[in-house]
Amino acid sequence: MSRSQQEAARTPRDADELERRLAELASDCGCGAGSVAMLVAAAGFAVWAFAADATLGWLLLAEAAGVMLLAATAGKLLWLARNRVLLRRLRLRLESGTGR
């Protein structure tokens, strides 16, 4: 980071923006990503069940619930991992800008 970039990062407006970004990344639980993944999995499962001419029954509903649960969990965990990487990058950028 150049000296002018370091000085620009020290303005109050930039500090407020960095604080907002840190809070946003730290507090995001990943529920939105989990919900999207679950909806995509439900739609995909419905298309598969229709194409495979699957018989509607308790077993099919249990399979659909399992697929949706796995997809929601995977979406949430991937989003949390993404946020962790972004937080680490932001922290490293801040530390390098302060001379640490």
N, C-alpha and C positions, 0 to 999 in steps of 0.2 A: 504494500500500500504506500503510495507516495505521500510526501509531507502535506501537500494540499488536500489530499483525500482524508488524511488523519485530522487535519484541522476542521474540515467540513463536517466530519462525523461528530465533532464536539459541540455543534450548535444546539441550542435548546430544542429546536424543532426536530432535529435528527435524534436527539436523545429521547424525546417523547415517542417518536416513531419506533425506535429500537425497544423501548420499554413496552409499547403496545404489542409489538411483534413477539417479544419474549413471553409476555403474559398469554398471548393467543396460542402460541405453540405449547406452552407448559400446561394450559388448562384444557386443551382440546382432547376429548376422551375417545374419539374415533367412532362414535355411535352413528354418525352420518354415513361414513364409509361402510360400516357394517350393515346398515339398512339398505344401502344401494346394492351391496353384494348379495344380500338376502333376496331382494326383489329380482335381481338378474337371475339368481339361481332358481327361484320359483318359476319365473317365466321359462327358463331353459328346461326345467323339469316338466312343466306342463306341455311344452312342445314335444319333448321326447316321449312323454306318456301318450300323447295323441298320435304321434308318428308310429310308435310301437304298438298301437292299439291295445294298450294295457287295460286290464279290467280294474275298474274302480272298486277299492275295498280298503280295509284297515291296513293291510300291509303296504299298499301303495301310498296311503296317507302318512304312515310312519316313515317310509323311505323319503318322502317329500320333506317331512319335518326334519329329518336327520340331515338331508342335503342343505336345507335352508339354515339350520343351526351351524353346520360346519362353514358354510359360506359367510355367514354373519361374523363368526369368530375370526375367520381368516381375514376378512376385510378390516375388522377392528384392529387386529394385531399388526397388519401391514401398515395401517395408517399411523398407529402408535410408533412403529419402527421408523417410519418416514419422519415423524415429528422429532424423534430422538436425534436422527441424523442432522436435521435442519438446526436443532438447538445446539448441537455440538459444533457445526460449522459457524454458526453465529457467535458462539462463545470464543472459538479460535480466532475469528476475525476481530472481535473486540479486544482480545488479549494481545494480538499482534499490533493492533492500532495504539495500544497504550504503552507499548514497549516491554511487555512482560515476556 
